Amino acid sequence: MSGDHQGLALVLFTSFVSVTLGITAWAGRRRSSSVEFFAGGRLFSPMENGFAIAGDYISAGSFLGVSGLIAMVGYDGMLYCVGFLVGFLVVLMLVAELVRNVGRFTLADVLSARMRERRVRIAAGASSVVVSVIYLVAQMVGAGSLVSLLLGGQSAAARTWTVIGVGGLMVFYVVFGGMRATTWIQIVKAVLLMGGSIALVVLLVVRFHGDLGGLLRSAADGSGQGKAFLAPGLQYGVDWTSRLDFMSLGLALVLGTAGLPHILSRFYTVPTARSARRSVVWAIGLIGSFYLMTITLGFGAAALVGSDAVRASNRAGNTAVPLLALNLGGGAGSTEGTVLFAVVGAVAFATILAVVAGITLASSASVAHDLYATLRRSRRNTRNGKNSRHAKREAHNEPGEREEHEEVKVARIAAIGIGALSITLSLFAQGQNVAFLVGLAFAVAASANLPALLYTLFWRRFTTRGALWAVYGGLVPSVLLVVLSPVVSGSPGSVVPGVDFQVFPLQNPGLVSIPMGFLAGWLGTVLSPVPADEGRHAEAEVRALTGAGAV
């Protein structure tokens, strides 16, 4: 790309980063208690939290990856839009209010309300970290694709330094700003993203004089696939393996949202369960509107840029929307094209920064609040025995003031470690589509987190062994199947294309691993030598349904 593209893009990037750094500095001046750091003081309104949820959820996988898939495979790429949106209906109907009433900061708080705390917290914390790291890798891949395009090439050096820079910024946001800074960054990002998408859709509709049928016909012509581009089966109807992959991906997208740690943590930033439900309603409206625009932009990229040109720019299709913006503005070399291209690139960059901050905060909270705090209490109790004051705090998950400061400190250190791990892993996955990688994170979340969460909330007989089996029985198979799938080896587009240890034929493990998670939880409960604690279940049920005792 020309120097004008790069210069304007850098100015816009710098402006957004400066604003977010200012927000972080403002938020960092507040007292770093655990409630402030992990939940923003629970002071956000439903509308603010709804915008933040949308900003947290609409990731690079949606803005860059989904539009790119639609531009390359047409109708089949729309599955991601449907799955991502329908997943929030599961959240609204089944978990939003109940999770807010029962938990404090993380998924493990909900599970430990009924179960033996130590083992369940370790399992849930480990699962949350794994899901978060996979999700972070997807965002880093999007950052590499975007900025390398803006810098005029696909060099490994450009991608590497981009990924490192994004990782450094996300760590800074979390370490110094906590949930309050992260939430406002997500709100600003949601406004920018919706505004940018609306502007592109309006320009696209004007280009085709309001004839959406003409847009679809042009997309079919530009794809080189003809009418097959507008019909199902171009990617997922080739053979039985691809059809099973279609089912697996759809199941993962619909069920995975309710198990994502960074989405569940957003319900703790509002004061009541009613506010949590209203937040989800706001989020559904924003997210639904966005995905309608994403579908339009994907077909627009196929029509005006062409599927082959999208693949030539990035084989995974992650640069379709920036290329469409360049075309709508008048093409390469035009002032309007340069401005629009740079604006869209800056909005996409804002999308990535906001999402990685939210995911990093959720995963670092799991490390500090679930793993570290649990092991610390275990060592303390072993050394000194439980006195009544400590037992009461443990039963209600309420650490003392000194322990709160320790958790916040550990969370900040964990953010650095998780950022470094995500950066390292993402450098090996730069050729993958962002939406596809997000789909893998959804599959792991639906396999490991969702069964344990639903059983805890709705099954009276569910036991600690059942919870452990549900988490590990979904987590281990899902990760193992990904490693043994064509995603990692055995095909030219694999993460490690030079070797072949592929055994599992599907690219997404959800069709197998999600039922395994639910089955493992059921078996663990049925085979448990210790029956469920009826008293703790009754207490948790009343708390979940009424909010009595909620923090």
HUCOR-V850928 format. One record per backbone hydrogen bond with DSSP energy under -0.5 kcal/mol. NH is the residue of the N-H (numbers start at 1). CO is the residue of the C=O. E is the energy in kcal/mol with one decimal. If there is no record, write none. Layout:
NH,CO,E
NH,CO,E
This chain:
6,2,-2.0
7,3,-3.0
8,4,-2.5
9,5,-2.6
10,6,-2.5
11,7,-2.0
12,8,-2.4
13,9,-3.0
14,10,-2.6
15,11,-2.1
16,12,-2.5
17,13,-2.9
18,14,-2.3
19,15,-2.2
20,16,-2.5
21,17,-2.4
22,18,-2.0
23,19,-2.2
24,20,-2.4
25,21,-2.4
26,22,-2.2
27,23,-2.7
28,24,-2.4
29,25,-0.5
29,26,-1.0
30,27,-1.5
33,31,-1.5
37,33,-2.9
38,34,-2.8
39,35,-1.6
40,36,-1.2
41,35,-1.9
42,39,-1.9
43,40,-0.8
44,269,-1.8
49,45,-2.9
50,46,-2.5
51,47,-2.4
52,48,-2.2
53,49,-2.9
54,50,-2.3
55,51,-2.6
56,52,-2.3
57,53,-2.4
58,54,-2.8
59,57,-1.6
62,59,-1.2
63,59,-2.2
64,60,-1.9
65,60,-2.2
66,61,-1.7
67,62,-1.1
68,64,-1.5
69,65,-2.3
70,66,-2.5
71,67,-2.1
72,68,-1.4
73,69,-3.5
74,70,-1.9
75,229,-2.1
76,73,-1.1
77,74,-1.4
78,74,-0.6
78,75,-1.6
79,76,-1.3
80,77,-1.1
81,77,-0.5
82,78,-2.0
83,79,-2.9
84,80,-2.8
85,81,-1.8
86,82,-2.7
87,83,-1.9
88,84,-0.5
88,85,-1.4
89,85,-0.6
89,86,-1.2
90,86,-1.1
91,87,-1.4
92,88,-2.5
93,89,-2.6
94,90,-2.2
95,90,-0.6
95,91,-1.3
96,91,-2.5
99,95,-3.1
100,96,-1.8
101,97,-2.0
102,98,-2.1
103,99,-2.4
109,106,-0.8
110,106,-0.8
110,107,-0.9
111,107,-1.7
112,108,-2.6
113,109,-0.5
113,110,-0.8
114,111,-1.3
115,111,-1.4
120,116,-1.4
121,117,-2.7
122,118,-1.9
123,119,-2.1
124,120,-2.8
125,121,-2.7
126,122,-2.3
127,123,-2.3
128,124,-2.3
129,125,-1.9
130,126,-2.1
131,127,-2.4
132,128,-2.2
133,129,-2.4
134,130,-2.1
135,131,-2.2
136,132,-2.6
137,133,-2.3
138,134,-1.6
139,135,-1.7
140,136,-2.3
141,137,-2.1
142,138,-1.9
143,139,-2.1
144,140,-2.3
145,141,-2.3
146,142,-2.4
147,143,-2.3
148,144,-1.8
149,145,-1.3
150,146,-1.9
151,147,-2.1
152,149,-1.3
153,148,-2.6
159,155,-1.8
160,156,-2.6
161,157,-2.5
162,158,-1.9
163,159,-2.7
164,160,-2.3
165,161,-2.2
166,162,-2.7
167,163,-2.4
168,164,-2.3
169,165,-2.2
170,166,-2.4
171,167,-1.9
172,168,-1.9
173,169,-2.5
174,170,-2.0
175,171,-2.9
176,172,-2.3
177,173,-1.9
178,173,-0.8
178,174,-1.1
179,37,-2.2
180,36,-0.5
181,177,-1.3
182,178,-2.1
183,179,-2.7
184,180,-2.0
185,181,-2.2
186,182,-2.1
187,183,-2.2
188,184,-2.4
189,185,-2.3
190,186,-2.5
191,187,-2.1
192,188,-2.3
193,189,-2.9
194,190,-2.5
195,191,-2.3
196,192,-2.8
197,193,-2.5
198,194,-2.4
199,195,-2.1
200,196,-2.1
201,197,-2.5
202,198,-2.5
203,199,-2.2
204,200,-2.4
205,201,-2.8
206,202,-2.5
207,203,-2.2
208,204,-1.5
209,206,-1.6
210,205,-3.1
211,208,-2.2
212,210,-1.2
215,211,-1.6
216,212,-2.2
217,213,-2.3
218,214,-2.4
219,215,-2.2
220,216,-2.4
221,217,-2.1
222,218,-2.9
223,219,-1.5
224,220,-0.7
224,221,-0.8
225,220,-0.7
226,220,-1.4
228,225,-1.1
229,226,-1.6
230,227,-1.3
231,228,-1.0
234,231,-0.7
237,233,-1.1
243,239,-1.8
244,240,-2.4
245,241,-2.1
246,242,-1.9
247,243,-1.9
248,244,-2.6
249,245,-2.9
250,246,-2.4
251,247,-2.3
252,248,-2.1
253,249,-2.6
254,250,-2.2
255,251,-2.0
256,252,-2.3
257,253,-0.7
259,256,-1.8
260,257,-1.5
263,260,-0.7
264,260,-2.3
265,261,-2.1
266,263,-0.9
267,264,-1.3
268,265,-1.2
269,266,-1.3
270,267,-0.5
276,272,-1.5
277,273,-2.3
278,274,-2.3
279,275,-2.1
280,276,-1.7
281,277,-1.8
282,278,-2.1
283,279,-2.5
284,280,-2.8
285,281,-1.9
286,282,-2.1
287,283,-3.2
288,284,-2.8
289,285,-1.9
290,286,-2.1
291,287,-2.4
292,288,-1.7
293,289,-1.6
294,290,-2.3
295,291,-2.1
296,292,-1.6
297,293,-2.6
298,294,-2.5
299,295,-2.1
300,296,-2.2
301,297,-2.4
302,298,-1.7
303,299,-2.1
304,300,-2.7
305,301,-1.9
306,301,-2.2
307,222,-1.2
308,222,-0.5
310,306,-2.0
311,307,-2.3
312,308,-2.3
313,309,-1.8
314,310,-2.2
317,314,-2.4
320,317,-1.3
323,319,-1.8
324,320,-2.2
325,321,-2.6
326,322,-1.9
327,323,-2.0
328,324,-2.8
329,325,-1.7
330,327,-1.3
331,326,-2.7
334,331,-1.7
337,329,-0.7
338,334,-2.3
339,335,-2.5
340,336,-2.7
341,337,-2.6
342,338,-2.3
343,339,-2.5
344,340,-2.6
345,341,-2.3
346,342,-2.3
347,343,-2.5
348,344,-2.7
349,345,-2.2
350,346,-2.4
351,347,-2.3
352,348,-2.1
353,349,-2.4
354,350,-2.4
355,351,-2.1
356,352,-2.6
357,353,-1.7
358,354,-1.8
359,355,-2.5
360,356,-2.4
361,357,-2.2
362,358,-2.0
363,359,-2.5
364,360,-2.5
365,361,-2.1
366,362,-1.7
367,363,-2.0
368,364,-2.4
369,365,-3.1
370,365,-0.6
370,366,-1.4
371,366,-2.0
372,367,-3.3
373,368,-1.8
374,370,-0.9
375,371,-2.2
376,372,-2.6
377,373,-2.4
378,374,-2.1
379,375,-2.2
380,376,-2.3
381,377,-2.8
382,378,-2.0
383,379,-2.0
384,380,-2.9
385,381,-1.9
391,387,-2.4
392,388,-2.2
393,389,-2.0
394,390,-2.6
395,391,-2.4
396,392,-1.4
397,393,-0.6
397,394,-0.9
398,393,-2.5
399,397,-0.6
404,400,-2.4
405,401,-1.9
406,402,-1.8
407,403,-2.3
408,404,-2.3
409,405,-2.2
410,406,-2.6
411,407,-2.6
412,408,-1.9
413,409,-1.9
414,410,-3.0
415,411,-2.0
416,412,-1.2
417,413,-1.9
418,414,-3.0
419,415,-2.1
420,416,-2.2
421,417,-2.3
422,418,-2.5
423,419,-2.3
424,420,-2.1
425,421,-2.4
426,422,-2.3
427,423,-1.2
428,425,-1.4
429,426,-1.3
432,429,-1.8
437,433,-2.0
438,434,-2.3
439,435,-2.1
440,436,-1.3
441,437,-1.6
442,438,-2.3
443,439,-2.0
444,440,-2.1
445,441,-2.3
446,442,-2.8
447,443,-1.6
448,444,-2.4
449,445,-1.5
450,445,-1.8
452,448,-0.6
453,449,-2.2
454,450,-2.8
455,451,-2.5
456,452,-2.0
457,453,-2.0
458,454,-2.2
459,455,-2.4
460,458,-0.6
462,459,-1.1
467,463,-2.1
468,464,-2.4
469,465,-2.7
470,466,-2.4
471,467,-2.3
472,468,-2.5
473,469,-2.5
474,470,-0.9
474,471,-0.7
475,471,-2.8
476,472,-1.9
478,474,-1.6
479,475,-2.3
480,476,-2.6
481,477,-2.8
482,478,-1.6
483,479,-2.1
484,480,-1.9
485,482,-1.3
488,482,-0.6
488,485,-1.2
489,485,-1.4
490,499,-2.1
494,491,-1.9
495,487,-2.3
496,488,-2.6
497,494,-0.6
499,496,-1.2
503,484,-2.9
504,484,-1.9
512,509,-1.6
513,509,-2.9
514,510,-1.9
515,510,-0.5
516,512,-1.4
517,513,-2.0
518,514,-1.9
519,515,-2.8
520,516,-2.7
521,517,-1.9
522,518,-1.9
523,519,-2.8
524,520,-2.7
525,521,-1.6
526,522,-2.6
527,523,-2.6
528,525,-1.0
531,529,-0.5
534,532,-1.0
537,533,-2.1
538,534,-2.4
539,535,-2.2
540,536,-2.6
541,537,-2.7
542,538,-2.4
543,539,-2.2
544,540,-2.6
545,541,-2.2
546,542,-2.3
547,542,-0.5
547,543,-2.0
548,542,-0.6
550,547,-2.0
